Amino acid sequence: MMHVTRFSLCSASICLLLSGLGCSERSPSESTIRKLNIQVSGRLERGSILALALEDASGAPAVGHPLWISRPAGAIARVGADSIRLLVAGPVEIEASGDAISARVDVVVAVPPTIVFDLAQRDGSRDIYRVDLDGSSLTRLTNSPSDDISPSSADGRVIFVSYRDGEGDLYSVPLSGGGSERRLTHSVVAETSPTLSTDGSRLAYVSFVSGVARIWIASGDATSASPVSDVLASSNTVYASPSWSPTGDRLAFVSTTNGNAHIFTIAPTGGVAEELAVSAGADLDPAWSPNGRFVAFASDRNDESRTNLFIVDVNTGLVRQVSNSSERQGEPAWLPDGRLVFTTWIGNASQLRWLDPDSPEVLHEIDVGVGMPRHPKGVMSGS
């Protein structure tokens, strides 16, 4: 995944301030041209909005609103007097053009991360899709008369649950969409919630083979499967939603060991599960961050009428709320660059959104067209 450099006006981030270079004459006399600086604020990523401003040599704001143009042509779209949307990835030259104004800046626009998710068309079954974060390159990966749900992607593959054979079984399909689907399990009981390790070499999922939901781990193709033994589990303990740590040495998951649904971690080899983010509420949908420091989850701990998104520091246990919406938020998943994708429910409809935990007050919708999207997952680096 391409590293995305972010430019911001806030002091905690990096600012790019470049002088106008390589400018052509805009007036008869070179001495009458004001060669100003262009200040760029925003995420250099296709689909993002940049704020542009002109400054003189002293750093003072320049008067006037120039015409912003790009090379290649059509690489930007104006969304405000001094704001543009980036429409293409790759090198882009942005120029301020106007009466006695001359300034230019060259930027490299990154391709946004890719996610996988399941989508139900109206009155139809769910299928697996992939899409870039800006809504580009939407691709349908499965087409089954029964539901295909809960995808996880790494190493160029997507593992998902399909009900085409009755109970839920695990299937695989290439992320490119250019290959056939492959059935991985042939169980008489349901298998759900598959999650691949970062490198795709191991798979964790939930199986009902013992009569209740338990976590199993296997190779990336679902072979050599074995249950994860939690020595504190009782016969009626339910497990759900496993998530690998980036190093593969721990699993985060939901357990009802203490009665309510709470987040725990355990080694893949088994042992004693340790509770994270203790609360009186229900904690769901854990997702381990790419840097290994945080686990994101959904919880009603602060409002029993709805769930919002939270992050817990694995080392300190400190919990931080990162969404505070009147809508229900859930199913968080990390992108490789540290952003979170998640599902929002608005009445009976659902949407996919993303946020940056460093500025969580800004929510961004991911346009996937008509339908009811759910279960977004970031495609792991190297996929």
Residue pairs with C-beta under 8 A, 6 or more apart in sequence:
1 113
1 336
1 337
1 381
2 110
2 111
3 110
3 337
4 43
4 44
4 45
4 110
4 337
5 14
5 44
6 13
6 14
6 42
6 43
6 44
7 13
7 14
7 15
7 16
7 40
7 41
7 42
7 43
7 44
8 14
8 15
8 41
8 42
9 15
9 39
9 41
9 51
15 39
15 41
16 39
16 40
16 105
16 107
17 37
17 38
17 39
17 55
18 37
18 38
18 105
18 106
19 35
19 37
19 103
20 35
20 36
20 37
20 38
20 96
20 102
20 103
20 104
21 104
22 104
23 33
23 35
23 95
23 102
23 103
23 104
24 102
25 33
25 102
26 33
26 97
26 98
26 99
26 100
26 101
26 102
27 33
27 99
27 100
32 100
33 100
33 101
33 102
34 56
34 62
34 100
34 101
34 102
35 102
35 103
36 54
36 55
36 56
36 62
36 96
36 101
36 102
36 103
37 54
37 55
37 56
37 57
37 103
38 52
38 53
38 54
38 94
38 96
38 103
38 104
38 105
39 52
39 53
39 54
39 55
40 50
40 51
40 52
40 94
40 105
40 107
41 50
41 51
41 52
41 53
42 48
42 49
42 50
42 51
44 50
44 86
44 107
44 108
44 109
44 110
45 86
45 109
45 110
45 111
45 112
45 133
45 134
46 86
46 87
46 88
46 89
46 109
46 110
46 111
46 112
46 132
46 134
46 136
47 85
47 86
47 87
47 112
47 132
47 133
47 134
47 135
47 136
48 85
48 86
48 112
48 134
49 79
49 83
49 84
49 85
49 86
50 83
50 84
50 85
50 86
51 82
51 83
52 68
52 82
52 83
52 84
52 94
52 96
53 61
53 62
53 82
54 61
54 62
54 64
54 66
54 96
54 101
54 103
55 61
55 62
56 62
62 101
64 98
64 99
64 101
65 81
65 82
65 98
66 96
66 97
66 98
66 101
66 103
67 96
67 97
67 98
68 76
68 78
68 82
68 84
68 94
68 95
68 96
68 97
69 94
69 95
69 97
70 76
70 92
70 93
70 94
70 95
71 92
71 93
71 95
72 88
72 92
74 87
74 88
75 86
75 87
75 88
75 92
75 109
76 84
76 85
76 86
76 87
76 92
76 94
77 84
77 85
77 87
78 84
78 85
79 85
84 94
86 92
86 109
88 109
89 109
89 110
89 111
90 108
90 109
91 106
91 107
91 108
91 109
92 106
92 107
92 108
92 109
93 104
93 105
93 106
94 104
94 105
94 106
94 107
95 103
95 104
96 102
96 103
96 104
111 132
112 132
112 133
112 134
112 136
113 132
113 133
113 335
113 336
113 337
113 339
113 378
113 379
114 130
114 131
114 132
114 133
114 137
114 175
114 378
114 379
114 383
115 130
115 131
115 132
115 133
115 333
115 335
115 341
115 352
115 366
115 376
115 377
115 378
115 379
116 128
116 129
116 130
116 141
116 151
116 152
116 153
116 158
116 175
116 376
116 377
116 379
117 128
117 129
117 130
117 131
117 151
117 352
117 368
117 373
117 374
117 375
117 376
117 377
118 126
118 127
118 128
118 129
118 147
118 148
118 149
118 150
118 151
118 160
118 373
118 374
118 375
119 126
119 127
119 129
119 368
119 371
119 372
119 373
119 374
120 126
120 147
120 371
120 372
120 374
121 370
121 371
122 370
122 371
122 372
125 144
125 145
125 146
125 147
125 148
126 147
126 148
126 149
126 374
127 140
127 141
127 142
127 143
127 144
127 148
128 140
128 141
128 142
128 148
128 149
128 151
128 158
128 160
128 173
129 138
129 139
129 140
129 141
129 368
129 373
130 137
130 138
130 139
130 141
130 153
130 158
130 175
130 177
130 379
131 137
131 138
131 139
131 366
131 368
133 335
133 341
133 354
133 366
134 366
135 366
135 367
135 368
138 368
138 369
139 177
140 177
141 151
141 158
141 173
141 174
141 175
141 177
142 148
142 160
142 162
142 171
142 173
142 181
144 162
144 164
145 164
146 162
146 163
146 164
147 162
147 163
148 160
148 161
148 162
148 163
148 164
148 171
149 160
149 161
149 162
149 374
149 375
150 160
150 161
150 192
150 193
150 194
150 375
151 158
151 159
151 160
151 375
151 377
152 158
152 159
152 160
152 194
152 195
152 196
152 377
153 159
153 175
153 196
153 377
153 379
153 380
153 383
154 196
154 197
154 198
154 199
154 200
154 220
154 379
154 380
154 382
154 383
155 196
155 199
155 200
155 201
155 220
155 380
155 382
155 383
156 174
156 175
156 176
156 200
156 383
157 172
157 173
157 174
157 175
157 196
157 200
157 220
157 383
158 172
158 173
158 174
158 175
159 170
159 171
159 172
159 184
159 194
159 196
159 203
159 222
160 170
160 171
160 172
160 173
160 194
161 168
161 169
161 170
161 171
161 191
161 192
161 193
161 194
162 168
162 169
162 170
162 171
162 181
162 183
165 183
167 187
167 188
167 189
167 190
167 191
168 190
168 191
168 192
169 183
169 184
169 185
169 186
169 187
169 191
170 183
170 184
170 185
170 191
170 194
170 203
170 205
170 222
171 181
171 182
171 183
171 184
172 181
172 182
172 184
172 221
173 179
173 180
173 181
173 182
175 379
175 383
184 221
184 222
185 191
185 222
187 207
187 209
189 207
189 208
189 209
190 207
190 208
191 205
191 206
191 207
191 208
191 216
192 205
192 206
192 213
192 240
193 205
193 206
193 240
193 241
193 242
194 203
194 204
194 205
195 203
195 204
195 205
195 242
195 243
195 244
196 202
196 203
196 220
196 244
196 380
197 203
197 204
197 220
197 244
197 248
198 244
198 246
198 248
198 290
198 380
198 381
199 248
199 380
199 382
200 220
200 380
200 383
201 219
201 220
201 248
202 217
202 218
202 219
202 220
202 244
202 248
202 268
203 217
203 218
203 219
203 220
203 221
203 222
204 215
204 216
204 217
204 218
204 228
204 242
204 243
204 244
204 251
204 268
205 215
205 216
205 218
205 222
205 242
206 213
206 214
206 215
206 216
206 239
206 240
206 241
206 242
207 213
207 214
207 215
207 216
207 225
207 227
208 214
209 216
210 227
212 235
212 236
212 237
212 238
213 238
213 239
213 240
214 227
214 228
214 233
214 239
215 227
215 228
215 239
215 242
215 251
215 253
215 266
216 225
216 226
216 227
216 228
217 225
217 226
217 228
217 251
217 268
218 224
218 225
218 226
228 251
228 266
228 268
228 269
228 270
229 270
229 271
230 237
230 239
230 255
230 257
230 266
230 270
230 271
230 272
230 273
231 270
231 271
231 272
232 257
232 272
232 273
233 239
233 255
233 257
233 273
234 257
236 256
237 255
237 256
237 257
238 255
238 256
239 253
239 254
239 255
240 253
240 254
240 255
240 261
240 284
241 253
241 254
241 284
241 285
241 286
242 251
242 252
242 253
243 251
243 252
243 253
243 286
243 287
243 288
243 295
244 250
244 251
244 288
245 251
245 252
245 265
245 288
245 292
246 288
246 289
246 290
246 291
246 292
247 292
248 268
249 267
249 268
250 265
250 266
250 267
250 268
250 288
251 265
251 266
251 267
251 268
252 263
252 264
252 265
252 276
252 286
252 287
252 288
252 295
253 263
253 264
253 265
253 266
253 286
254 261
254 262
254 263
254 264
254 283
254 284
254 285
254 286
255 261
255 262
255 264
255 273
256 262
257 264
257 273
258 275
260 280
260 281
260 282
261 282
261 283
261 284
262 275
262 276
262 277
262 278
262 279
262 282
262 283
263 275
263 276
263 277
263 283
263 286
263 295
263 297
263 312
264 273
264 274
264 275
264 276
265 273
265 274
265 276
265 295
265 314
266 272
266 273
266 274
276 286
276 295
276 312
276 314
276 317
277 283
277 295
277 297
277 299
277 310
277 312
277 317
277 319
279 299
279 301
279 319
280 301
281 299
281 300
281 301
281 302
281 304
282 299
282 300
282 301
282 307
283 297
283 298
283 299
283 301
283 310
284 297
284 298
284 299
284 307
284 330
285 297
285 298
285 330
285 331
285 332
286 295
286 296
286 297
287 295
287 296
287 297
287 332
287 333
287 334
287 340
288 294
288 295
288 334
289 295
289 296
289 311
289 334
289 338
290 334
290 335
290 336
290 337
290 338
290 381
291 338
292 314
293 313
293 314
293 315
294 311
294 312
294 313
294 314
295 311
295 312
295 314
296 309
296 310
296 311
296 322
296 332
296 333
296 334
296 340
297 309
297 310
297 311
297 312
297 332
298 307
298 308
298 309
298 310
298 329
298 330
298 331
298 332
298 342
299 307
299 308
299 310
300 306
300 307
300 308
301 310
302 308
302 321
306 325
306 326
306 327
306 328
306 329
307 328
307 329
307 330
308 321
308 322
308 323
308 324
308 325
308 329
309 321
309 322
309 323
309 329
309 330
309 332
309 340
309 342
309 355
309 360
310 319
310 320
310 321
310 322
311 319
311 320
311 322
311 357
312 318
312 319
312 320
313 319
313 320
322 340
322 355
322 357
322 360
323 329
323 342
323 355
323 360
323 363
325 344
325 363
327 344
327 345
327 346
328 344
328 345
329 342
329 343
329 344
329 345
330 342
330 343
330 345
331 342
331 343
331 374
331 375
331 376
332 340
332 341
332 342
333 340
333 341
333 342
333 376
333 377
333 378
334 340
334 341
334 378
335 341
335 354
335 378
336 378
336 379
336 380
336 381
338 356
338 357
339 354
339 355
339 356
339 357
340 354
340 355
340 356
340 357
341 352
341 353
341 354
341 366
341 376
341 377
341 378
342 352
342 353
342 354
342 355
342 376
343 350
343 351
343 352
343 353
343 373
343 374
343 375
343 376
344 350
344 351
344 352
344 353
344 363
349 372
350 372
350 373
350 374
351 365
351 366
351 373
352 365
352 366
352 368
352 373
352 376
353 363
353 364
353 365
353 366
354 363
354 364
354 366
355 362
355 363
355 364
356 362
366 373
366 376
